[in-house]
Amino acid sequence: MISHPLIARLRARLARQRRAETAAATAAGPSREDMLQQAMTLLQNAAGLGNDDRDMVAGLLNLRELEVSDIMVHRTKMETIDVSDSPGEIVGQVMASPFTRLPLWRDTPENIVGVLHAKDLLRELQAIGDRLDALNVEKIALRPWFVPDSTSVSDQLKAFRRRKQHFALVVDEYGEVMGLVTLEDILEEIVGDISDEHDKAFASARRHPDGSVSVEGSVAIRDLNRAMGWHLPDEEATTVAGLVIHEARIIPEPGQSFIFHGFRFHVMRRQRNRITLLRVMPLPPPRPAA
């Protein structure tokens, strides 16, 4: 097939550009990330560090690369309290919750008006003689602290230390509440999961005998990776459902399956435009060609 002279010149120009980019990358040497990885490997070998120590150093280095939107608890997973509930209902919800800080909202869950600390509630109950009719939770609630979702995790850690607070609400550029972030969330990025006797087990995903995992669509990719030992990417999406929609470029119907990143994603349930349940199966690595 005879190529048009203009197309031939364009191909030659693109080829020269690719060669120049390859030469520039070679001359520039290893990237910052590669150098850090090499330094960590040398440090681990020289100091006899275990994998846990290595992962902790890697977690510290990653803090500057992450934003609070990457590690926050999504608003669909937040446990909140309606200030219009009766005092008895509010006290019951606080006592049943595994969390010590609970956002208060009025009219709509997005309208956060305060943060109720369980310890402040107990002090107030003692002060009023356990008379629930005299309880005013808004009076003892803390003012909500809102932070942009683009704040780096490293900067948020410094802000927590500076303000001596452990809890912040994450908002987008329009001021809409996207989720919440705590000091514990940041520490877990460094040292791994921190669990105590009040923490609930990771119940949003369930393993099956065939190796697949049923998982709620709203589960954060980072949480799923930690729980299952996987390495699904979370650069373009925060939740598992978001990852499927991003890769598929559509909102899938129940029964549809997709394969990407070495996993098969089967959509099991959907409510309106939200994927609520998926079955994820890790696939064996492809065999090398003979």
C-alpha beads as a LAMMPS data file, in Angstrom:
LAMMPS data file: protein, C-alpha beads

290 atoms
289 bonds

1 atom types
1 bond types

-500.0 500.0 xlo xhi
-500.0 500.0 ylo yhi
-500.0 500.0 zlo zhi

Masses

1 110.0

Atoms # bond

1 1 1 0.000 0.000 0.000
2 1 1 1.394 3.404 -1.024
3 1 1 1.464 5.893 1.840
4 1 1 0.626 9.548 1.349
5 1 1 3.779 11.732 1.650
6 1 1 2.209 13.801 4.460
7 1 1 1.364 10.673 6.444
8 1 1 4.876 9.331 5.882
9 1 1 6.405 12.561 7.206
10 1 1 4.089 12.469 10.223
11 1 1 5.096 8.885 11.021
12 1 1 8.770 9.793 10.728
13 1 1 8.263 12.780 13.037
14 1 1 6.502 10.623 15.640
15 1 1 9.270 8.035 15.467
16 1 1 11.922 10.735 16.030
17 1 1 9.907 12.097 18.977
18 1 1 9.651 8.643 20.586
19 1 1 13.391 8.099 20.192
20 1 1 14.083 11.493 21.746
21 1 1 11.770 10.799 24.706
22 1 1 13.410 7.404 25.279
23 1 1 16.870 8.970 25.179
24 1 1 15.818 11.724 27.604
25 1 1 14.362 9.219 30.044
26 1 1 17.562 7.161 29.887
27 1 1 19.731 10.223 30.454
28 1 1 17.609 11.370 33.374
29 1 1 18.324 8.164 35.266
30 1 1 16.015 6.408 37.717
31 1 1 12.939 8.197 38.996
32 1 1 12.540 9.461 42.564
33 1 1 10.273 6.533 43.369
34 1 1 12.814 4.031 42.017
35 1 1 15.600 5.628 44.047
36 1 1 13.519 5.513 47.221
37 1 1 12.654 1.873 46.609
38 1 1 16.306 1.012 46.070
39 1 1 17.294 2.876 49.239
40 1 1 14.621 1.051 51.238
41 1 1 15.831 -2.317 49.930
42 1 1 19.428 -1.494 50.881
43 1 1 18.310 -0.291 54.319
44 1 1 16.288 -3.444 54.888
45 1 1 19.190 -5.691 53.933
46 1 1 21.802 -3.722 55.885
47 1 1 19.787 -3.287 59.079
48 1 1 18.042 -6.633 58.985
49 1 1 14.608 -5.004 58.946
50 1 1 11.560 -7.212 58.651
51 1 1 8.757 -6.760 56.191
52 1 1 6.613 -4.947 58.784
53 1 1 9.332 -2.339 59.329
54 1 1 9.791 -1.938 55.592
55 1 1 6.042 -1.480 55.077
56 1 1 5.967 1.134 57.848
57 1 1 8.712 3.172 56.141
58 1 1 6.868 2.841 52.828
59 1 1 3.672 4.046 54.509
60 1 1 5.426 7.148 55.792
61 1 1 6.777 7.928 52.330
62 1 1 3.329 7.488 50.783
63 1 1 1.633 10.044 53.042
64 1 1 2.641 12.936 50.788
65 1 1 1.256 11.149 47.741
66 1 1 -2.191 10.537 49.278
67 1 1 -5.109 12.904 49.772
68 1 1 -7.666 12.632 52.567
69 1 1 -10.244 11.552 49.971
70 1 1 -8.133 8.410 49.452
71 1 1 -8.382 7.237 53.061
72 1 1 -11.604 8.827 54.352
73 1 1 -14.675 6.926 55.517
74 1 1 -17.199 7.566 52.747
75 1 1 -20.395 9.359 53.728
76 1 1 -22.451 6.262 52.924
77 1 1 -20.516 4.473 55.701
78 1 1 -20.658 7.275 58.261
79 1 1 -22.625 6.703 61.447
80 1 1 -24.478 9.913 62.271
81 1 1 -27.205 11.172 64.610
82 1 1 -30.304 13.190 63.801
83 1 1 -30.573 15.975 66.407
84 1 1 -34.365 15.808 66.125
85 1 1 -34.377 12.325 67.686
86 1 1 -35.487 12.055 71.284
87 1 1 -32.775 12.221 73.986
88 1 1 -33.394 8.570 74.814
89 1 1 -32.863 7.509 71.206
90 1 1 -29.663 9.563 70.961
91 1 1 -28.225 8.105 74.162
92 1 1 -29.101 4.603 72.977
93 1 1 -27.398 5.153 69.632
94 1 1 -24.234 6.501 71.272
95 1 1 -24.080 3.573 73.696
96 1 1 -24.548 1.042 70.877
97 1 1 -21.952 2.642 68.597
98 1 1 -18.312 1.461 68.499
99 1 1 -17.276 5.078 67.821
100 1 1 -16.676 7.794 70.404
101 1 1 -17.357 10.716 68.034
102 1 1 -20.568 10.921 66.013
103 1 1 -21.597 13.754 63.633
104 1 1 -24.918 15.457 64.323
105 1 1 -27.167 16.557 61.464
106 1 1 -30.337 18.559 61.095
107 1 1 -32.982 18.282 58.319
108 1 1 -30.668 16.366 55.950
109 1 1 -27.690 14.078 56.663
110 1 1 -25.475 16.408 54.642
111 1 1 -26.178 19.331 57.003
112 1 1 -23.704 18.528 59.790
113 1 1 -24.177 20.877 62.750
114 1 1 -21.835 19.362 65.328
115 1 1 -19.887 16.368 66.561
116 1 1 -21.017 14.574 69.724
117 1 1 -18.323 12.977 71.889
118 1 1 -19.460 10.057 74.033
119 1 1 -17.383 11.268 76.983
120 1 1 -19.012 14.714 76.857
121 1 1 -22.427 13.021 76.778
122 1 1 -21.642 10.986 79.896
123 1 1 -20.407 14.083 81.729
124 1 1 -23.601 15.940 80.824
125 1 1 -25.809 13.053 81.943
126 1 1 -24.025 13.018 85.280
127 1 1 -24.378 16.782 85.629
128 1 1 -28.158 16.723 85.018
129 1 1 -28.738 13.701 87.202
130 1 1 -29.560 11.359 84.296
131 1 1 -32.714 13.346 83.509
132 1 1 -33.096 12.738 79.788
133 1 1 -35.749 15.430 79.440
134 1 1 -33.090 18.012 80.355
135 1 1 -30.523 16.746 77.848
136 1 1 -29.541 19.127 75.037
137 1 1 -26.976 17.423 72.793
138 1 1 -26.391 20.515 70.662
139 1 1 -25.187 22.394 73.727
140 1 1 -22.404 19.893 74.408
141 1 1 -21.544 19.101 70.768
142 1 1 -18.214 20.203 69.323
143 1 1 -18.068 22.491 66.320
144 1 1 -17.529 20.469 63.133
145 1 1 -14.139 20.838 61.465
146 1 1 -14.336 20.700 57.667
147 1 1 -11.273 20.008 55.503
148 1 1 -11.003 19.944 51.681
149 1 1 -10.899 16.522 50.068
150 1 1 -7.706 17.521 48.228
151 1 1 -5.726 18.020 51.463
152 1 1 -2.661 15.795 51.525
153 1 1 -2.608 13.165 54.244
154 1 1 0.755 14.499 55.422
155 1 1 -0.686 18.004 55.876
156 1 1 -3.767 16.614 57.629
157 1 1 -1.581 14.739 60.097
158 1 1 0.199 17.997 60.926
159 1 1 -3.163 19.755 61.282
160 1 1 -4.407 17.070 63.690
161 1 1 -1.321 17.557 65.838
162 1 1 -1.531 21.346 65.683
163 1 1 -5.223 21.523 66.613
164 1 1 -5.022 18.578 69.021
165 1 1 -8.067 17.036 67.375
166 1 1 -8.569 13.544 65.963
167 1 1 -11.652 13.964 63.778
168 1 1 -12.487 16.018 60.676
169 1 1 -15.223 16.037 58.051
170 1 1 -14.151 15.976 54.401
171 1 1 -15.901 18.253 51.894
172 1 1 -15.561 18.696 48.150
173 1 1 -15.046 21.949 46.253
174 1 1 -18.759 22.768 46.587
175 1 1 -18.801 22.288 50.353
176 1 1 -20.702 18.989 50.190
177 1 1 -19.745 16.451 52.859
178 1 1 -17.918 13.537 51.231
179 1 1 -16.901 11.603 54.346
180 1 1 -14.785 11.828 57.471
181 1 1 -11.150 11.242 58.345
182 1 1 -9.591 10.495 61.721
183 1 1 -6.110 10.359 63.150
184 1 1 -6.473 6.582 63.374
185 1 1 -7.112 6.412 59.616
186 1 1 -3.772 8.108 58.988
187 1 1 -1.889 5.965 61.493
188 1 1 -3.272 2.843 59.824
189 1 1 -1.697 3.987 56.561
190 1 1 1.660 3.768 58.359
191 1 1 1.392 0.775 60.684
192 1 1 -1.538 -1.168 59.215
193 1 1 -4.902 -1.937 60.780
194 1 1 -5.378 -0.849 64.398
195 1 1 -8.140 -2.870 66.063
196 1 1 -9.418 -2.865 69.610
197 1 1 -12.062 -4.824 71.489
198 1 1 -14.814 -2.473 70.266
199 1 1 -13.972 -2.613 66.559
200 1 1 -16.353 -4.496 64.316
201 1 1 -14.936 -7.137 62.025
202 1 1 -14.620 -6.311 58.336
203 1 1 -18.090 -7.555 57.451
204 1 1 -18.507 -5.815 54.097
205 1 1 -16.732 -8.608 52.232
206 1 1 -17.154 -12.390 52.464
207 1 1 -14.879 -15.067 51.032
208 1 1 -16.282 -18.059 49.172
209 1 1 -14.763 -21.553 48.859
210 1 1 -13.899 -20.940 45.204
211 1 1 -11.668 -17.984 46.154
212 1 1 -14.095 -15.264 45.100
213 1 1 -15.228 -12.485 47.453
214 1 1 -18.671 -10.910 47.737
215 1 1 -18.196 -7.237 48.515
216 1 1 -20.447 -4.224 48.901
217 1 1 -19.951 -1.638 46.196
218 1 1 -19.396 1.162 48.697
219 1 1 -16.349 -0.529 50.268
220 1 1 -13.168 1.510 49.901
221 1 1 -10.595 -0.095 47.623
222 1 1 -7.859 0.503 50.186
223 1 1 -9.859 -1.305 52.876
224 1 1 -10.499 -4.248 50.570
225 1 1 -6.825 -4.427 49.606
226 1 1 -5.794 -4.476 53.251
227 1 1 -8.367 -7.100 54.210
228 1 1 -7.681 -9.438 51.275
229 1 1 -4.024 -8.755 50.551
230 1 1 -4.867 -7.479 47.074
231 1 1 -3.395 -4.623 45.060
232 1 1 -6.324 -3.120 43.178
233 1 1 -5.533 0.422 41.956
234 1 1 -7.195 3.321 43.760
235 1 1 -5.850 6.269 41.784
236 1 1 -9.000 6.808 39.697
237 1 1 -11.691 5.581 42.107
238 1 1 -12.185 5.339 45.864
239 1 1 -14.728 2.508 46.092
240 1 1 -15.006 -0.885 44.416
241 1 1 -18.151 0.188 42.571
242 1 1 -16.404 3.346 41.409
243 1 1 -13.522 1.275 40.045
244 1 1 -15.890 -0.926 38.027
245 1 1 -17.764 2.070 36.607
246 1 1 -14.479 3.827 35.761
247 1 1 -13.068 0.820 33.936
248 1 1 -16.319 -0.234 32.233
249 1 1 -17.246 3.359 31.249
250 1 1 -20.879 2.486 31.948
251 1 1 -23.163 1.821 34.906
252 1 1 -23.433 -1.972 34.591
253 1 1 -26.572 -4.022 34.897
254 1 1 -26.862 -6.940 37.350
255 1 1 -25.401 -10.061 35.771
256 1 1 -22.705 -8.283 33.769
257 1 1 -19.074 -9.285 34.287
258 1 1 -15.820 -7.476 33.541
259 1 1 -12.179 -8.489 33.679
260 1 1 -9.430 -6.004 34.485
261 1 1 -6.373 -5.714 36.756
262 1 1 -6.231 -9.505 37.077
263 1 1 -9.735 -9.857 38.573
264 1 1 -13.211 -10.743 37.353
265 1 1 -15.913 -8.378 38.639
266 1 1 -19.463 -9.740 38.501
267 1 1 -22.263 -7.268 39.288
268 1 1 -24.796 -8.955 41.558
269 1 1 -27.031 -6.111 42.739
270 1 1 -27.760 -2.539 41.720
271 1 1 -30.075 0.094 43.169
272 1 1 -30.853 2.921 40.771
273 1 1 -27.436 4.136 39.625
274 1 1 -25.486 2.533 42.473
275 1 1 -23.755 -0.846 42.348
276 1 1 -24.490 -2.310 45.779
277 1 1 -22.992 -5.814 45.570
278 1 1 -20.278 -7.457 43.492
279 1 1 -18.497 -10.784 43.385
280 1 1 -14.777 -10.385 42.771
281 1 1 -12.621 -13.298 41.666
282 1 1 -8.819 -13.042 41.459
283 1 1 -7.644 -14.670 38.251
284 1 1 -4.502 -16.815 37.936
285 1 1 -1.592 -15.053 36.246
286 1 1 -1.334 -15.741 32.522
287 1 1 1.055 -18.508 31.584
288 1 1 4.040 -17.435 29.519
289 1 1 3.845 -18.324 25.847
290 1 1 5.715 -21.454 24.807

Bonds

1 1 1 2
2 1 2 3
3 1 3 4
4 1 4 5
5 1 5 6
6 1 6 7
7 1 7 8
8 1 8 9
9 1 9 10
10 1 10 11
11 1 11 12
12 1 12 13
13 1 13 14
14 1 14 15
15 1 15 16
16 1 16 17
17 1 17 18
18 1 18 19
19 1 19 20
20 1 20 21
21 1 21 22
22 1 22 23
23 1 23 24
24 1 24 25
25 1 25 26
26 1 26 27
27 1 27 28
28 1 28 29
29 1 29 30
30 1 30 31
31 1 31 32
32 1 32 33
33 1 33 34
34 1 34 35
35 1 35 36
36 1 36 37
37 1 37 38
38 1 38 39
39 1 39 40
40 1 40 41
41 1 41 42
42 1 42 43
43 1 43 44
44 1 44 45
45 1 45 46
46 1 46 47
47 1 47 48
48 1 48 49
49 1 49 50
50 1 50 51
51 1 51 52
52 1 52 53
53 1 53 54
54 1 54 55
55 1 55 56
56 1 56 57
57 1 57 58
58 1 58 59
59 1 59 60
60 1 60 61
61 1 61 62
62 1 62 63
63 1 63 64
64 1 64 65
65 1 65 66
66 1 66 67
67 1 67 68
68 1 68 69
69 1 69 70
70 1 70 71
71 1 71 72
72 1 72 73
73 1 73 74
74 1 74 75
75 1 75 76
76 1 76 77
77 1 77 78
78 1 78 79
79 1 79 80
80 1 80 81
81 1 81 82
82 1 82 83
83 1 83 84
84 1 84 85
85 1 85 86
86 1 86 87
87 1 87 88
88 1 88 89
89 1 89 90
90 1 90 91
91 1 91 92
92 1 92 93
93 1 93 94
94 1 94 95
95 1 95 96
96 1 96 97
97 1 97 98
98 1 98 99
99 1 99 100
100 1 100 101
101 1 101 102
102 1 102 103
103 1 103 104
104 1 104 105
105 1 105 106
106 1 106 107
107 1 107 108
108 1 108 109
109 1 109 110
110 1 110 111
111 1 111 112
112 1 112 113
113 1 113 114
114 1 114 115
115 1 115 116
116 1 116 117
117 1 117 118
118 1 118 119
119 1 119 120
120 1 120 121
121 1 121 122
122 1 122 123
123 1 123 124
124 1 124 125
125 1 125 126
126 1 126 127
127 1 127 128
128 1 128 129
129 1 129 130
130 1 130 131
131 1 131 132
132 1 132 133
133 1 133 134
134 1 134 135
135 1 135 136
136 1 136 137
137 1 137 138
138 1 138 139
139 1 139 140
140 1 140 141
141 1 141 142
142 1 142 143
143 1 143 144
144 1 144 145
145 1 145 146
146 1 146 147
147 1 147 148
148 1 148 149
149 1 149 150
150 1 150 151
151 1 151 152
152 1 152 153
153 1 153 154
154 1 154 155
155 1 155 156
156 1 156 157
157 1 157 158
158 1 158 159
159 1 159 160
160 1 160 161
161 1 161 162
162 1 162 163
163 1 163 164
164 1 164 165
165 1 165 166
166 1 166 167
167 1 167 168
168 1 168 169
169 1 169 170
170 1 170 171
171 1 171 172
172 1 172 173
173 1 173 174
174 1 174 175
175 1 175 176
176 1 176 177
177 1 177 178
178 1 178 179
179 1 179 180
180 1 180 181
181 1 181 182
182 1 182 183
183 1 183 184
184 1 184 185
185 1 185 186
186 1 186 187
187 1 187 188
188 1 188 189
189 1 189 190
190 1 190 191
191 1 191 192
192 1 192 193
193 1 193 194
194 1 194 195
195 1 195 196
196 1 196 197
197 1 197 198
198 1 198 199
199 1 199 200
200 1 200 201
201 1 201 202
202 1 202 203
203 1 203 204
204 1 204 205
205 1 205 206
206 1 206 207
207 1 207 208
208 1 208 209
209 1 209 210
210 1 210 211
211 1 211 212
212 1 212 213
213 1 213 214
214 1 214 215
215 1 215 216
216 1 216 217
217 1 217 218
218 1 218 219
219 1 219 220
220 1 220 221
221 1 221 222
222 1 222 223
223 1 223 224
224 1 224 225
225 1 225 226
226 1 226 227
227 1 227 228
228 1 228 229
229 1 229 230
230 1 230 231
231 1 231 232
232 1 232 233
233 1 233 234
234 1 234 235
235 1 235 236
236 1 236 237
237 1 237 238
238 1 238 239
239 1 239 240
240 1 240 241
241 1 241 242
242 1 242 243
243 1 243 244
244 1 244 245
245 1 245 246
246 1 246 247
247 1 247 248
248 1 248 249
249 1 249 250
250 1 250 251
251 1 251 252
252 1 252 253
253 1 253 254
254 1 254 255
255 1 255 256
256 1 256 257
257 1 257 258
258 1 258 259
259 1 259 260
260 1 260 261
261 1 261 262
262 1 262 263
263 1 263 264
264 1 264 265
265 1 265 266
266 1 266 267
267 1 267 268
268 1 268 269
269 1 269 270
270 1 270 271
271 1 271 272
272 1 272 273
273 1 273 274
274 1 274 275
275 1 275 276
276 1 276 277
277 1 277 278
278 1 278 279
279 1 279 280
280 1 280 281
281 1 281 282
282 1 282 283
283 1 283 284
284 1 284 285
285 1 285 286
286 1 286 287
287 1 287 288
288 1 288 289
289 1 289 290
